[in-house]
Amino acid sequence: MGPAVVDGFSGKMTRTKGQIEAEIRDAILKFERDFMGCSPSDVRAFILRDMIVVRLRDELTPAEHQLAKNPDGAVIVKRMRENLMDQAREMLGKTIGDITGTEVLGLFTDIETTSGDRVLVFTLRSDLEMALNLSHPPERSTVSAERRRREGVTRKAG
């Protein structure tokens, strides 16, 4: 199969969706340790069409958890985290762009101060999920056999 061309993305994808999601996860963990100075308890990355959604669990430091116990403190934590993300926006965009092979157009983020969970949403210039599907199509016989099994369809002889 030749190179996939989808909405401005061109190139043969040699990695699977899961492999790219794992690379993104590792890059976000490294960013959290090196730039933010802490590590979330769990990080998950998902490629959804022309977006990458990253969920970080228990993102706040113990001091931020304490500060966020009252409304004024929660506002301070949110503003501080927004400021830090603004400073890192360009670096994170370049990192995700290097991993995915497509330009990052935007980064949106929010943090829930009661749970410490944060979500990052990267918007991409092209539909990465479609490019990956074109480069790694499912095997037709496997899909057909699975569908027949689920639907209880049997082939007629002759």
Salt bridges, closest charged atoms under 4 A:
GLU23 OE2 - ARG15 NH1 2.81
ASP26 OD1 - ARG25 NH1 3.22
GLU32 OE2 - ARG118 NH2 2.50
ASP34 OD2 - LYS30 NZ 2.49
ASP42 OD2 - ARG44 NE 2.79
ASP58 OD1 - HIS65 NE2 3.04
GLU59 OE2 - ARG81 NH1 2.63
GLU59 OE2 - ARG118 NH2 2.61
GLU64 OE1 - ARG81 NH2 2.57
ASP86 OD1 - ARG89 NH2 2.75
ASP98 OD2 - LYS94 NZ 2.90
GLU103 OE1 - ARG125 NE 2.73
ASP110 OD1 - LYS78 NZ 2.63
ASP117 OD2 - ARG55 NH2 2.95
ASP127 OD2 - ARG49 NH2 3.37
GLU129 OE2 - LYS17 NZ 2.74
GLU146 OE2 - ARG149 NH2 2.60
GLU146 OE2 - ARG150 NH1 3.89
